[in-house]
Amino acid sequence: MPIAEAKVKGAIAMFGEKYGDEVRVIDFPGVSMELCGGTHVSNTAEIGLFKIISESGVAAGIRRIEAVAGLAGLEYLSLRDKVVRELSDRFKAKPEELPDRVTALQTELKNTQKQLEALKAELALAKSDQLLGQATAIGDFKILVAQLESVDADSLKTVAERLLQKLGEGAVILGSVPEPQKVSLVAAFSPGVIKKGLQAGKFVGTIAKLCGGGGGGRPNLAQAGGKDTDKLPEALKTARQDLEAALGT
């Protein structure tokens, strides 16, 4: 397509910008006529190697293409070729086999993580029986407030439900620090405790605020979280005191 260039004289103001007395105009016949805002070459051979590295939207109906050219383009491709060769050596695979090899490793890692979580849950359940001895009687109810080490939120919930089943009428509050700067809390209340006016969702949400977090759920079972792990012992102490005060009346 022939491209026409022209220079227009006279001050021009467009889109909030003021141009000089002389501007360059590029005309793509039948397509667009634009003020020139960048660098142009007289022949594409001057560009040499040209590699598009990204394409994105910048506004409604407007796309942006970013590319490297010339020596910069050669350096870009050389670096990526080096990375591919290193990955091929590390994974003992041809370059074209790398995507499948990475996918296989991701699947294997995901399965391993599932197995690890299952083992953690089993370990948490095994520890739960040891906690039964820490339960205390408050009137007709039994309450258990305890901290488990490095137990994830799902396992903590499973343990709380199992403990409440064994306690009968009562309340279970469990806390854990499954990872740095993360607190997990769970509350499980029996029907009798709920009749006393306590709801697990509201109760555990209030306790979680002491750890810089929040949460909630159903009246009989709820989970919450926080960020201040140092506050967990204090939060569990407060939970015990609140339960004793509410159920002891």
C-alpha positions in Angstrom: 0.0 0.0 0.0 1.5 3.3 -1.0 2.0 5.7 2.0 1.8 9.4 1.5 3.7 11.8 3.7 3.1 15.5 3.9 4.1 18.4 6.1 1.4 20.8 7.2 2.3 24.3 8.3 0.6 26.3 11.0 0.2 25.7 14.7 -2.2 22.8 15.6 -3.8 22.0 18.9 -5.3 18.5 19.3 -6.2 16.3 22.3 -4.9 18.9 24.7 -1.5 19.0 23.0 -0.1 21.9 21.0 2.2 21.1 18.1 4.8 23.2 16.4 4.4 25.3 13.3 5.2 22.3 11.1 4.0 18.7 11.6 4.4 15.5 9.7 1.3 13.7 8.5 1.2 10.0 7.4 -1.6 9.0 5.1 -2.6 5.3 4.6 -5.0 5.8 1.7 -8.5 4.6 2.4 -7.4 3.6 6.0 -6.2 6.5 8.1 -4.5 9.8 8.1 -2.5 10.5 11.3 -0.1 13.0 12.7 3.3 11.4 12.9 4.2 10.8 16.6 7.2 8.5 16.3 10.2 7.3 14.4 9.9 6.1 10.8 12.2 4.3 8.4 12.4 4.7 4.7 12.7 1.0 4.2 11.9 -2.0 6.5 15.3 -3.4 5.8 16.6 -0.7 8.2 14.8 -2.5 11.0 16.3 -5.9 10.6 15.0 -8.6 13.0 11.6 -7.7 14.5 10.0 -9.7 17.3 6.7 -8.9 18.9 6.9 -9.5 22.7 3.5 -8.4 23.9 0.0 -7.2 22.8 -2.5 -5.6 25.1 -5.5 -3.3 25.2 -4.9 0.3 26.3 -8.3 1.8 25.7 -11.6 1.0 24.1 -10.9 -0.2 20.5 -7.2 0.5 20.9 -4.5 -2.2 21.1 -0.8 -1.8 21.8 1.9 -3.9 20.3 5.4 -3.9 21.9 8.4 -5.3 20.0 12.1 -5.4 19.9 14.1 -4.9 16.7 17.7 -5.1 15.4 20.4 -6.1 17.9 17.9 -5.8 20.8 15.7 -8.4 19.1 18.7 -10.7 18.6 19.7 -10.4 22.3 16.1 -11.1 23.3 15.9 -14.3 21.3 19.4 -15.4 22.4 18.5 -15.1 26.0 15.3 -17.2 25.5 17.3 -19.8 23.6 19.7 -20.1 26.5 16.8 -20.5 28.9 15.3 -23.3 26.8 18.6 -25.1 26.5 19.1 -25.0 30.2 15.6 -26.3 30.9 16.1 -29.0 28.3 19.3 -30.1 30.1 17.7 -29.9 33.5 14.6 -31.9 32.6 16.4 -34.2 30.2 13.9 -33.4 27.4 13.9 -31.9 24.0 12.7 -28.3 23.7 9.4 -29.4 22.1 8.8 -31.8 25.0 9.2 -29.2 27.7 5.5 -28.1 28.0 4.4 -31.7 28.5 7.1 -32.4 31.0 6.2 -29.3 33.0 2.5 -30.3 32.9 3.4 -33.8 34.2 5.5 -32.3 37.0 2.6 -29.9 38.0 0.2 -32.9 38.1 2.6 -34.9 40.2 3.1 -32.0 42.6 -0.6 -31.5 43.0 -1.2 -35.1 43.8 1.7 -35.1 46.3 0.1 -32.0 48.0 -3.2 -33.8 48.2 -1.6 -36.8 49.8 0.2 -34.5 52.3 -3.0 -32.8 53.2 -4.7 -36.1 53.8 -1.8 -37.2 56.1 -2.0 -34.0 58.0 -5.8 -34.5 58.5 -5.2 -38.0 59.7 -2.5 -36.8 62.1 -4.8 -34.0 63.4 -7.6 -36.6 64.0 -5.1 -38.8 65.9 -4.2 -35.8 68.1 -7.8 -35.0 68.7 -8.3 -38.0 71.1 -5.5 -36.6 73.3 -7.4 -33.3 73.6 -10.5 -34.9 75.2 -8.8 -35.0 78.5 -8.5 -31.2 78.5 -12.3 -30.7 78.3 -13.9 -29.1 81.4 -17.4 -29.3 82.7 -19.5 -26.1 83.0 -22.9 -27.1 84.4 -24.5 -29.5 82.0 -22.0 -28.7 79.3 -18.4 -29.7 78.4 -16.2 -27.1 76.8 -12.8 -27.7 75.1 -10.6 -24.8 74.0 -7.2 -25.8 72.6 -4.5 -24.9 70.1 -3.2 -27.4 67.6 0.1 -26.9 65.9 0.4 -26.5 62.1 -3.1 -27.8 61.3 -4.8 -26.3 58.2 -8.3 -24.9 58.4 -10.1 -27.9 56.8 -8.5 -30.4 59.1 -9.2 -28.1 62.1 -12.9 -28.1 61.2 -12.9 -31.9 60.9 -11.3 -32.3 64.3 -13.7 -29.9 66.0 -16.7 -31.8 64.6 -15.3 -35.1 65.8 -14.5 -33.7 69.3 -18.0 -32.3 69.7 -19.5 -35.6 68.8 -17.6 -37.3 71.6 -18.2 -34.5 74.1 -22.0 -34.5 73.6 -23.6 -31.2 74.8 -20.9 -28.6 74.8 -18.6 -26.3 72.8 -15.3 -26.8 71.0 -13.0 -23.9 70.1 -9.8 -24.8 68.3 -7.0 -22.5 66.9 -4.0 -23.2 64.8 -1.1 -21.4 62.9 -1.0 -23.4 59.6 1.6 -21.0 58.1 3.5 -17.8 59.1 1.2 -14.8 59.7 -2.0 -16.9 59.4 -4.3 -17.9 62.2 -7.1 -20.4 61.7 -10.0 -20.7 64.2 -13.1 -23.0 64.3 -16.0 -23.2 66.7 -18.5 -26.1 67.0 -21.5 -25.7 69.3 -24.1 -28.3 70.3 -27.9 -27.6 70.1 -28.0 -27.0 73.9 -25.3 -24.3 73.7 -27.2 -22.6 70.9 -30.3 -22.6 73.0 -28.3 -20.7 75.6 -28.1 -17.8 73.0 -24.6 -18.6 71.7 -23.9 -18.9 67.9 -20.7 -20.3 66.6 -20.5 -17.8 63.7 -20.8 -14.7 65.8 -18.7 -16.1 68.6 -15.7 -17.2 66.5 -15.9 -13.9 64.5 -15.5 -11.9 67.6 -12.5 -14.0 68.8 -10.8 -13.7 65.4 -10.9 -9.9 65.7 -8.4 -10.3 68.5 -6.0 -11.8 66.0 -6.6 -9.1 63.4 -9.1 -11.0 61.4 -12.7 -12.1 61.2 -15.0 -14.8 60.0 -18.3 -16.5 60.7 -20.7 -19.3 59.7 -23.6 -21.3 60.9 -24.8 -21.3 64.5 -23.5 -24.8 65.1 -20.2 -24.6 63.1 -18.1 -21.7 61.9 -14.6 -20.8 60.9 -12.5 -17.6 61.1 -9.0 -16.4 60.5 -6.5 -13.7 61.3 -2.9 -12.5 60.8 -1.5 -11.8 64.2 -0.3 -15.3 65.3 1.1 -13.9 68.6 -2.4 -13.0 69.7 -3.8 -16.6 69.3 -3.1 -17.7 72.9 -4.9 -14.6 74.2 -7.8 -15.1 71.8 -8.3 -18.7 73.0 -8.1 -17.6 76.6 -10.8 -15.0 76.0 -12.9 -17.7 74.2 -12.7 -19.9 77.3 -13.6 -17.1 79.6 -16.6 -16.1 77.5 -17.9 -19.7 77.2 -17.6 -20.2 81.0 -19.4 -17.0 81.7 -22.2 -17.7 79.2 -22.7 -21.4 80.0 -22.2 -21.1 83.8 -25.4 -19.0 84.3 
